[in-house]
Amino acid sequence: MTTTESPRTLVTSTLDPRSTGAWHRPLLWFGAVCGVLALVLVVAAIVDPQQILGQNRWFKPLKFAISIGIYVVTFAWLLQQLTRWRRLGNVLGTLTVIALGIEIVIIVYSAATDTTSHFNFQTPLSSTVFTTMGVSIVVVWLACLLVAIAIVFNPGPDRARTLAVRAGVILGLIGMALAFLMLTPTEEQLRDFQGIAGAHAVGVPDGGPGIPFFGWSTEGGDLRVPHFIGMHALQIFPLGVLVLELLARRVPALRHPGVRWALVVVGTVAFAALLAVLTVQAVVGESVAHPSALTAVATVIVAVGSVIAALIVLIVGPRTGAGEVRTVREATEAGEAP
């Protein structure tokens, strides 16, 4: 027997910030600081056209300020979902603020002093700076990993939301981990070391022609593409399930918990497949702006397969209760168990 939920209940329980514990204030304040910093950096980029590696020198700290701001607010929301181990979550949140605070200060300082922050071993100071950044990011990644483990043992009342949060965190961790691929020195760097070890571009030097603002190489592979896409699964999946619940007010099929859960499964598989395609594309030195026939075909297969799977869920799911698994306790409370 399948069940449906009222649109009002869906939206209210999703948006109500009081549904779980208090928000982590240091993360929220740091997110606000990053927002203000981003506005300042926009002005700096407009009035100061000086470039580093072919891009306005303020673009990199601007991108990091925006990305970090979004990340810490999302992380605060994740911590709010915990019903157990909140004290551990609060400690991890504070460590994340400290680590990312160090990161953004170094990146802004490097831009202001007209130098690069990443892969720079040209002086003892630059080596120490980049090593410090590396340690900071490892702290952030491990904090996210521990929160991901905690979330696994803190299931929410809605299976689709629970899966969306878990999928977002796990895929986000994978996306963040892809940054470690950039630390490997290139063959040219190994042949003739000039104080730079590591690169985000593959097959071409860093600093060549790139997509406006993002800077992703248009001539070769760029590991920043899968890193960026994967990392933001943290936001994409929770927002995606929220959209499903908002659409449920107009689409009756989405009021079935099992249908929403099945759609999140489809989205998870599709996102993982796309992330794999983008990673392989970058590693083989192929620009995201100029995909090969094989990459294009793989992308189309992922897209079309996902659409077909989603349509099947929407059409068949409400009739069969797709993905609907109810415990004896839930059935008893609903008066359906013998």
Backbone torsions as a table, in degrees:
resi	resn	phi	psi	omega
1	MET	NA	130.7	-178.3
2	THR	-95.2	159.8	178.6
3	THR	-127.5	156.8	174.4
4	THR	-128.1	162.4	178.5
5	GLU	-121.8	149.7	179.5
6	SER	-71.9	145.7	179.3
7	PRO	-56.7	-39.7	-178.3
8	ARG	-62.3	-43.0	179.7
9	THR	-63.3	-42.6	-179.3
10	LEU	-58.7	-53.8	-174.0
11	VAL	-69.1	-41.5	-177.9
12	THR	-62.5	-47.0	-177.5
13	SER	-69.1	-24.4	179.2
14	THR	-78.7	-40.5	-172.2
15	LEU	-91.6	-16.4	-174.9
16	ASP	-70.5	110.6	-177.9
17	PRO	-69.4	-11.2	-179.1
18	ARG	-90.6	1.1	-176.0
19	SER	-66.2	-21.3	175.5
20	THR	-134.1	-150.8	-174.2
21	GLY	-78.0	-176.3	-178.6
22	ALA	-70.9	153.8	178.4
23	TRP	-75.9	153.6	178.3
24	HIS	-80.6	105.9	-171.9
25	ARG	-64.2	-42.3	178.4
26	PRO	-57.3	-39.0	177.7
27	LEU	-64.6	-42.7	-179.6
28	LEU	-66.3	-42.7	178.5
29	TRP	-64.3	-40.8	178.8
30	PHE	-65.2	-37.5	175.5
31	GLY	-60.7	-40.7	178.1
32	ALA	-65.2	-40.2	177.9
33	VAL	-61.9	-42.4	178.1
34	CYS	-62.9	-36.9	177.7
35	GLY	-63.8	-44.5	177.8
36	VAL	-65.2	-43.0	178.7
37	LEU	-60.0	-40.1	179.5
38	ALA	-60.6	-41.3	178.3
39	LEU	-63.7	-42.0	178.1
40	VAL	-62.7	-41.0	-178.7
41	LEU	-70.1	-30.2	174.2
42	VAL	-61.5	-45.7	178.1
43	VAL	-62.8	-43.1	179.7
44	ALA	-60.7	-40.5	-179.8
45	ALA	-66.4	-31.2	-179.4
46	ILE	-74.5	-42.4	-174.1
47	VAL	-88.0	-16.8	-177.6
48	ASP	-124.6	102.1	-176.3
49	PRO	-85.1	4.6	-177.5
50	GLN	-59.1	142.6	-174.1
51	GLN	-116.6	153.5	170.6
52	ILE	-130.6	124.0	-178.3
53	LEU	53.6	42.6	173.0
54	GLY	81.3	4.7	178.6
55	GLN	-129.6	152.1	173.0
56	ASN	-49.8	131.9	-171.8
57	ARG	-65.9	-17.5	-179.8
58	TRP	-91.7	-7.3	-180.0
59	PHE	-64.3	-42.7	-177.4
60	LYS	-63.1	-51.5	176.8
61	PRO	-63.0	-30.4	177.1
62	LEU	-64.3	-46.6	179.4
63	LYS	-62.4	-40.6	179.8
64	PHE	-69.0	-38.0	178.8
65	ALA	-62.6	-43.2	178.7
66	ILE	-65.6	-48.4	-176.9
67	SER	-64.1	-44.5	-179.9
68	ILE	-66.2	-40.0	178.2
69	GLY	-59.7	-44.9	178.1
70	ILE	-64.7	-41.7	-177.5
71	TYR	-62.4	-47.3	-174.0
72	VAL	-69.0	-34.0	176.3
73	VAL	-67.2	-41.2	176.7
74	THR	-63.1	-41.1	180.0
75	PHE	-64.1	-38.3	176.8
76	ALA	-62.4	-39.6	178.3
77	TRP	-65.6	-40.0	178.5
78	LEU	-62.2	-43.7	179.3
79	LEU	-62.8	-32.7	-179.9
80	GLN	-67.1	-22.5	-179.0
81	GLN	-77.6	-15.5	-177.0
82	LEU	-72.2	130.7	174.2
83	THR	-101.4	-15.2	175.6
84	ARG	-130.5	159.9	178.3
85	TRP	59.6	35.2	179.3
86	ARG	-65.6	-36.1	-179.5
87	ARG	-63.1	-43.7	176.2
88	LEU	-61.3	-43.0	179.0
89	GLY	-59.7	-40.6	179.9
90	ASN	-65.4	-39.3	177.2
91	VAL	-63.5	-44.3	179.5
92	LEU	-64.5	-36.5	177.2
93	GLY	-63.2	-42.6	179.4
94	THR	-66.6	-41.5	176.4
95	LEU	-61.3	-37.8	178.4
96	THR	-63.8	-41.5	177.7
97	VAL	-60.8	-46.1	-179.3
98	ILE	-62.7	-47.6	-177.0
99	ALA	-64.0	-46.0	-179.3
100	LEU	-73.7	-26.9	173.9
101	GLY	-63.2	-44.3	176.2
102	ILE	-60.2	-43.2	-178.2
103	GLU	-59.4	-51.4	-174.9
104	ILE	-70.0	-34.6	177.6
105	VAL	-62.6	-44.1	180.0
106	ILE	-64.0	-42.8	-177.6
107	ILE	-66.1	-42.8	178.4
108	VAL	-66.2	-42.7	179.6
109	TYR	-61.6	-42.9	-179.6
110	SER	-62.5	-41.9	178.2
111	ALA	-64.9	-40.8	-178.6
112	ALA	-66.4	-30.7	-179.6
113	THR	-96.2	11.5	173.2
114	ASP	61.8	45.0	176.6
115	THR	-140.0	172.4	178.9
116	THR	-95.2	148.5	179.9
117	SER	-97.1	-32.3	-175.7
118	HIS	-94.5	143.8	173.8
119	PHE	63.6	15.6	-172.5
120	ASN	-97.8	113.5	177.3
121	PHE	-124.2	29.3	-173.8
122	GLN	-72.4	-28.8	178.9
123	THR	-135.0	162.3	175.8
124	PRO	-56.5	-37.9	179.5
125	LEU	-65.6	-46.7	-179.0
126	SER	-65.1	-34.4	177.0
127	SER	-64.8	-43.3	179.0
128	THR	-64.2	-40.8	-179.8
129	VAL	-62.0	-47.9	-177.7
130	PHE	-68.4	-36.9	176.9
131	THR	-63.3	-40.4	177.6
132	THR	-62.2	-41.6	176.8
133	MET	-61.8	-41.1	179.9
134	GLY	-62.5	-43.5	178.4
135	VAL	-63.4	-41.2	-179.8
136	SER	-60.5	-44.3	-178.4
137	ILE	-68.8	-35.1	175.9
138	VAL	-62.6	-40.2	177.3
139	VAL	-61.2	-44.8	179.3
140	VAL	-61.6	-44.0	-178.2
141	TRP	-65.0	-44.7	-179.6
142	LEU	-65.8	-37.0	177.2
143	ALA	-62.5	-42.4	178.8
144	CYS	-66.2	-38.2	178.4
145	LEU	-61.8	-44.9	-179.8
146	LEU	-65.1	-38.1	176.8
147	VAL	-66.7	-37.4	177.5
148	ALA	-61.0	-43.0	177.9
149	ILE	-63.0	-42.0	179.0
150	ALA	-62.5	-39.0	-179.1
151	ILE	-65.4	-35.1	177.5
152	VAL	-58.2	-35.4	-178.6
153	PHE	-96.9	12.4	176.2
154	ASN	-126.5	62.5	-178.2
155	PRO	-64.5	140.6	178.2
156	GLY	-86.7	177.0	-178.3
157	PRO	-72.6	-20.7	-178.0
158	ASP	-111.1	122.8	-175.3
159	ARG	-63.8	-36.6	-179.8
160	ALA	-66.4	-43.8	178.9
161	ARG	-64.5	-43.4	-179.8
162	THR	-60.2	-45.9	179.1
163	LEU	-64.9	-40.4	-179.4
164	ALA	-61.7	-43.4	179.3
165	VAL	-65.4	-45.3	-179.3
166	ARG	-64.2	-45.2	-179.9
167	ALA	-63.5	-42.5	-179.9
168	GLY	-61.5	-43.4	-179.0
169	VAL	-68.2	-45.0	-177.9
170	ILE	-65.8	-47.0	178.6
171	LEU	-67.0	-33.9	176.0
172	GLY	-63.7	-40.9	176.5
173	LEU	-61.4	-41.2	177.9
174	ILE	-63.4	-44.4	178.8
175	GLY	-60.9	-42.6	177.7
176	MET	-63.7	-40.4	-178.2
177	ALA	-66.2	-25.4	179.5
178	LEU	-62.1	-20.8	178.4
179	ALA	-62.6	-26.4	-179.0
180	PHE	-66.9	-20.3	176.3
181	LEU	-65.5	-23.5	-178.1
182	MET	-75.1	-13.2	-175.1
183	LEU	-79.9	-13.2	-179.0
184	THR	-73.4	124.9	178.3
185	PRO	-62.4	145.5	177.4
186	THR	-78.0	166.7	179.5
187	GLU	-61.1	-39.9	179.7
188	GLU	-64.2	-39.9	178.6
189	GLN	-65.5	-35.9	178.6
190	LEU	-69.8	-35.3	179.9
191	ARG	-72.0	-41.4	-174.9
192	ASP	-139.5	85.0	-175.6
193	PHE	-71.4	125.1	-179.9
194	GLN	-121.0	24.2	178.0
195	GLY	92.5	1.8	178.3
196	ILE	-117.7	124.4	-179.7
197	ALA	-130.9	109.0	-177.1
198	GLY	113.8	158.1	-179.2
199	ALA	-164.3	154.5	174.7
200	HIS	-93.7	-24.0	178.1
201	ALA	-84.8	149.6	179.6
202	VAL	-124.8	123.0	179.1
203	GLY	90.8	-14.2	178.4
204	VAL	-141.3	158.4	178.7
205	PRO	-70.2	151.7	171.7
206	ASP	-62.6	148.3	175.9
207	GLY	94.9	2.8	177.8
208	GLY	-79.1	-171.8	179.2
209	PRO	-56.0	138.7	-178.2
210	GLY	-146.8	170.5	176.5
211	ILE	-64.9	132.1	-177.8
212	PRO	-48.7	140.6	180.0
213	PHE	67.5	-56.8	-179.3
214	PHE	-66.2	-35.8	178.1
215	GLY	79.7	4.2	-179.2
216	TRP	-61.8	131.8	-173.4
217	SER	-57.2	135.8	175.1
218	THR	-101.0	4.0	-179.1
219	GLU	-115.4	-21.3	-179.1
220	GLY	-148.1	-171.5	178.6
221	GLY	-71.6	158.1	178.6
222	ASP	-146.0	113.4	-176.6
223	LEU	-69.7	-12.2	177.8
224	ARG	-69.7	-22.7	-178.4
225	VAL	-65.6	-59.4	178.7
226	PRO	-64.8	-31.5	177.4
227	HIS	-61.1	-46.5	-179.2
228	PHE	-66.0	-49.6	-178.0
229	ILE	-62.8	-48.0	-178.1
230	GLY	-63.8	-43.0	-177.7
231	MET	-59.8	-36.9	-176.0
232	HIS	-85.5	9.5	167.9
233	ALA	-60.8	-25.3	178.1
234	LEU	-57.0	-34.1	178.9
235	GLN	-95.5	-36.3	-172.9
236	ILE	-61.9	-44.7	-174.7
237	PHE	-72.2	-47.5	175.6
238	PRO	-60.6	-39.8	177.8
239	LEU	-66.9	-36.0	179.4
240	GLY	-62.5	-44.1	180.0
241	VAL	-70.4	-30.1	175.1
242	LEU	-64.4	-41.7	177.5
243	VAL	-61.0	-42.1	178.2
244	LEU	-59.3	-41.3	-177.8
245	GLU	-72.0	-33.1	175.1
246	LEU	-69.0	-39.9	178.6
247	LEU	-67.6	-22.4	-179.2
248	ALA	-60.9	-19.8	177.8
249	ARG	-67.2	-24.6	-178.0
250	ARG	-116.0	-17.7	-178.7
251	VAL	-115.4	100.1	-176.3
252	PRO	-55.0	-35.0	-178.1
253	ALA	-58.9	-31.6	-177.2
254	LEU	-76.7	-5.7	177.8
255	ARG	-79.5	-9.4	176.3
256	HIS	-81.8	119.1	179.3
257	PRO	-54.4	-38.4	-179.3
258	GLY	-65.9	-33.6	178.8
259	VAL	-68.0	-45.4	179.2
260	ARG	-62.8	-40.8	178.2
261	TRP	-61.2	-45.2	-179.4
262	ALA	-63.8	-36.7	178.3
263	LEU	-67.3	-35.9	176.2
264	VAL	-66.2	-37.0	175.8
265	VAL	-60.7	-46.8	178.5
266	VAL	-59.1	-45.6	179.7
267	GLY	-62.8	-37.9	179.7
268	THR	-64.8	-46.8	179.3
269	VAL	-63.5	-43.3	-179.3
270	ALA	-63.7	-44.5	-179.0
271	PHE	-64.2	-43.5	179.2
272	ALA	-62.1	-40.6	179.2
273	ALA	-65.8	-43.4	178.6
274	LEU	-63.4	-41.3	178.8
275	LEU	-62.1	-38.6	177.6
276	ALA	-64.6	-42.9	178.9
277	VAL	-61.4	-46.8	-178.8
278	LEU	-64.9	-36.0	179.6
279	THR	-68.0	-46.8	178.0
280	VAL	-61.7	-42.5	179.2
281	GLN	-57.6	-43.8	-179.6
282	ALA	-68.7	-44.0	-175.9
283	VAL	-63.5	-35.4	-179.1
284	VAL	-83.6	1.3	175.9
285	GLY	84.5	25.9	-178.1
286	GLU	-102.9	130.0	-178.2
287	SER	-70.9	140.4	176.9
288	VAL	-65.4	-22.3	179.9
289	ALA	-81.6	-17.4	-178.4
290	HIS	-135.0	71.2	-177.7
291	PRO	-67.9	147.2	175.2
292	SER	-74.1	170.7	178.9
293	ALA	-61.0	-39.5	-179.4
294	LEU	-64.2	-43.9	178.9
295	THR	-64.5	-41.9	179.8
296	ALA	-62.4	-42.9	179.5
297	VAL	-63.9	-44.5	179.7
298	ALA	-60.7	-40.9	179.5
299	THR	-65.5	-41.8	179.0
300	VAL	-64.2	-41.5	179.0
301	ILE	-60.2	-44.3	178.8
302	VAL	-62.0	-45.9	-177.2
303	ALA	-65.6	-49.9	-177.8
304	VAL	-66.1	-43.5	178.7
305	GLY	-59.9	-38.7	179.9
306	SER	-67.0	-43.0	179.6
307	VAL	-63.2	-44.7	179.8
308	ILE	-62.5	-45.1	179.8
309	ALA	-62.0	-41.1	179.6
310	ALA	-65.0	-40.6	178.9
311	LEU	-64.5	-40.9	178.1
312	ILE	-60.8	-43.3	179.0
313	VAL	-61.5	-44.5	-177.6
314	LEU	-67.0	-33.9	-177.3
315	ILE	-84.1	-46.1	-174.3
316	VAL	-89.5	-34.1	-174.3
317	GLY	-51.8	-51.2	-178.5
318	PRO	-60.1	-24.7	-179.2
319	ARG	-83.0	-30.6	-174.0
320	THR	-108.1	-10.4	-175.3
321	GLY	72.2	44.0	-175.9
322	ALA	-52.2	127.8	177.4
323	GLY	74.9	3.2	-176.5
324	GLU	-81.6	110.6	176.3
325	VAL	-125.5	117.0	-176.6
326	ARG	-116.8	137.1	179.4
327	THR	-76.9	164.3	177.3
328	VAL	-60.3	-37.9	-179.8
329	ARG	-62.5	-45.0	179.9
330	GLU	-62.8	-42.2	-179.5
331	ALA	-65.9	-37.9	179.5
332	THR	-64.5	-43.5	179.6
333	GLU	-63.9	-29.4	179.1
334	ALA	-85.4	-2.5	179.2
335	GLY	76.3	25.3	-175.8
336	GLU	-109.2	-10.0	-178.2
337	ALA	-89.9	149.0	179.7
338	PRO	-68.2	NA	NA
